[in-house]
Amino acid sequence: MNNLKRLTKSIFSCLVLSSLLFLGACQILPPTDDLQPISVIDARQAKAWELQGKLAIKTPDDKLSANIYWRHSEESDALTLTTMLGTTVLTLNSTPNSAHLHIDGKDFSDDNAQRLLKRVSGWSIPLADLPLWITGQVGPNDQVIESDNQGKPKLLTNTQTPPPWLVTFLSWQSQSGANVPYQLKLDRGDLQLKLQLNQWQALGKPEIIAGEQP
């Protein structure tokens, strides 16, 4: 059984178990940092954010869909995939120098999140570039093929690791005061990812009111 099939089976097993046990939605533990929701004019102003949405992965042999929660900052990332009933089936926590993956009841570690996810799941997902694309930005390894009439990217390629990723910005939305993508499609060879951002929230440090002690 290949890695994608194993993960698909894991998600299906969790879904069946949840139905049998009448489990409700899984509550994500509150973060331990002091970042709070903020409003921004441009998504580039958000050094940290969190999103909730849906992720679909498709290959010639398999396909799966899951809910996704992702909390991103310059210091760390916390990504969780759940079934539609809220049962957690995958968590990935990482810093620039370490990564920890919990999947199918097992734990795996590496010093690189992208390499770890590929080794365990078989997915060569561009975790280092996704935060830019999620906020509608273009990275140094990206080449914009097409833009809309407002200058936002519609289609780009990323050639950092061949074969290149083809990224399509299907639609946009206003969240936290900024324009960010609503739906993204990523294609690379026979692997396709679709990401839908149902909620994107910019995060920042709370402002200290004059006279208060920090």
For each residue, the residues with C-beta under 8 A, 3 or more apart:
1: 5 6 9
2: 5 6 61 62 122
3: 6 7 120 121 122 123
4: 7 8 57 59 61 62 64 121 122 123
5: 1 2 8 9 61 62
6: 1 2 3 9 10 104
7: 3 4 10 11 64 89 90 103 104 121
8: 4 5 11 12 62 63 64
9: 1 5 6 12 13
10: 6 7 13 14 89 103 104
11: 7 8 14 15 64 66 81 83 89
12: 8 9 15 16
13: 9 10 16 17
14: 10 11 17 18 83 87 88 89
15: 11 12 18 19 83 84 85 87
16: 12 13 19 20
17: 13 14 20 21 23 87
18: 14 15 21 22 23 83 85 86 87
19: 15 16 22 85
20: 16 17
21: 17 18
22: 18 19
23: 17 18 26 85 86 87
24: 85 86
25: 85 86
26: 23 82 86 87 88
27:
28: 69 80
29:
30:
31: 35 71 78
32:
33: 73
34: 205 206
35: 31 48 73 203 204 205
36: 203 204 205 206
37: 176 201 202 203
38: 46 176 202 203 204
39: 176 177 202
40: 43 45 46 176 177 178 202
41: 45 177 178
42: 45 178
43: 40 46 49 135 136 137 176 178 179 180 202
44: 135 137
45: 40 41 42 178 202
46: 38 40 43 49 135 176 178 202 203 204
47: 73 74 204
48: 35 71 72 73 74 202 203 204
49: 43 46 71 72 134 135 176 200 201 202 203
50: 69 70 71 72 200 201 203
51: 68 69 70 72 134 197 199 200 201
52: 67 68 69 197 198 199
53: 67 68 195 196 197 198 199
54: 65 66 67 68 194 195 196 198
55: 65 66 67 68 81 193 194 195 196
56: 63 64 65 193 194 195
57: 4 63 64 65 123 191 192 193
58: 62 63 191 192 193 194
59: 4 62 63 190 191 192
60: 190
61: 2 4 5
62: 2 4 5 8 58 59
63: 8 56 57 58 59
64: 4 7 8 11 56 57
65: 54 55 56 57
66: 11 54 55 81 82 83 89 90
67: 52 53 54 55 81 82 83 84 86
68: 51 52 53 54 55 79 80 81 195
69: 28 50 51 52 78 79 80 82
70: 50 51 77 78 79 80 134
71: 31 48 49 50 77 78 79 203
72: 48 49 50 51 77 131
73: 33 35 47 48 76 77 203
74: 47 48
75: 95 96
76: 73 93 94 95
77: 70 71 72 73 92 93 94 95 113 127 131
78: 31 69 70 71 91 92 93
79: 68 69 70 71 90 91 92 93
80: 28 68 69 70 88 90 91 92
81: 11 55 66 67 68 88 89 90 91
82: 26 66 67 69 85 86 87 88 89
83: 11 14 15 18 66 67 86 87 89
84: 15 67
85: 15 18 19 23 24 25 82
86: 18 23 24 25 26 67 82 83
87: 14 15 17 18 23 26 82 83
88: 14 26 80 81 82 91
89: 7 10 11 14 66 81 82 83 103 104
90: 7 66 79 80 81 101 102 103
91: 78 79 80 81 88 101 102 103
92: 77 78 79 80 99 100 101 102 113 116 117
93: 76 77 78 79 99 100
94: 76 77 98 99 100 113 116 127
95: 75 76 77 98 99
96: 75
97: 111
98: 94 95 109 110 111
99: 92 93 94 95 109 110 111 112 113 116
100: 92 93 94 107 108 109
101: 90 91 92 107 108 109 110 116 117 120
102: 90 91 92 106 107 108
103: 7 10 89 90 91 106 108 120 121
104: 6 7 10 89
105:
106: 102 103
107: 100 101 102
108: 100 101 102 103 116 119 120
109: 98 99 100 101 116
110: 98 99 101 113 115 116 119
111: 97 98 99
112: 99 115 116
113: 77 92 94 99 110 116 117 127
114: 117 118 124 125 126 127 128
115: 110 112 118 119
116: 92 94 99 101 108 109 110 112 113 119 120
117: 92 101 113 114 120 121 123 125 127
118: 114 115 121 122 123 124 125
119: 108 110 115 116
120: 3 101 103 108 116 117
121: 3 4 7 103 117 118
122: 2 3 4 118
123: 3 4 57 117 118 191
124: 114 118 161 188 191
125: 114 117 118 130 193
126: 114 129 130 158 160 161 165 186
127: 77 94 113 114 117 130
128: 114 131
129: 126 132 133 139 141 142 158 160 165
130: 125 126 127 133 134
131: 72 77 128 134 135
132: 129 135 137 138 139 142
133: 129 130 136 137 167 169 181 184 186
134: 49 51 70 130 131 180 181 184 195 197 200
135: 43 44 46 49 131 132 178 180 181
136: 43 133 152 153 169 172 179 180 181
137: 43 44 132 133
138: 132 142 144 153 156
139: 129 132 142 158
140:
141: 129 158 159 160
142: 129 132 138 139 156 157 158 167
143: 156 157 158 159
144: 138 147 153 155 156
145: 154 155 156 157
146: 153 154 155
147: 144 151 152 153 154
148: 151 152 153 154
149:
150:
151: 147 148
152: 136 147 148 169 172 179
153: 136 138 144 146 147 148 156 167 169
154: 145 146 147 148 168 169
155: 144 145 146 166 167 168 169
156: 138 142 143 144 145 153 166 167
157: 142 143 145 164 165 166 167
158: 126 129 139 141 142 143 164 165 167
159: 141 143 162 164
160: 126 129 141
161: 124 126
162: 159
163: 188 189
164: 157 158 159 188
165: 126 129 157 158 186 187 188
166: 155 156 157 186 187 188
167: 133 142 153 155 156 157 158 184 185 186
168: 154 155 184 185 186 187
169: 133 136 152 153 154 155 172 181 183 184
170: 181 182 183 184 185
171: 181 182 183
172: 136 152 169 179 180 181 182
173: 179 180 181 182 197 200
174: 177 178 179 180
175: 178 180 197 199 200 201 202
176: 37 38 39 40 43 46 49 180 200 201 202
177: 39 40 41 174 202
178: 40 41 42 43 45 46 135 174 175 202
179: 43 136 152 172 173 174
180: 43 134 135 136 172 173 174 175 176 197 200
181: 133 134 135 136 169 170 171 172 173 184 197
182: 170 171 172 173 196 197
183: 169 170 171 194 195 196 197
184: 133 134 167 168 169 170 181 193 194 195 196 197
185: 167 168 170 192 193 194 195
186: 126 133 165 166 167 168 192 193 194 195
187: 165 166 168 191 192 193
188: 124 163 164 165 166 191
189: 163
190: 59 60
191: 57 58 59 123 124 187 188
192: 57 58 59 185 186 187
193: 55 56 57 58 125 184 185 186 187
194: 54 55 56 58 183 184 185 186
195: 53 54 55 56 68 134 183 184 185 186
196: 53 54 55 182 183 184
197: 51 52 53 134 173 175 180 181 182 183 184 200
198: 52 53 54
199: 51 52 53 175
200: 49 50 51 134 173 175 176 180 197
201: 37 49 50 51 175 176
202: 37 38 39 40 43 45 46 48 49 175 176 177 178
203: 35 36 37 38 46 48 49 50 71 73
204: 35 36 38 46 47 48
205: 34 35 36
206: 34 36
207:
208: 212 214
209: 212
210:
211:
212: 208 209
213:
214: 208
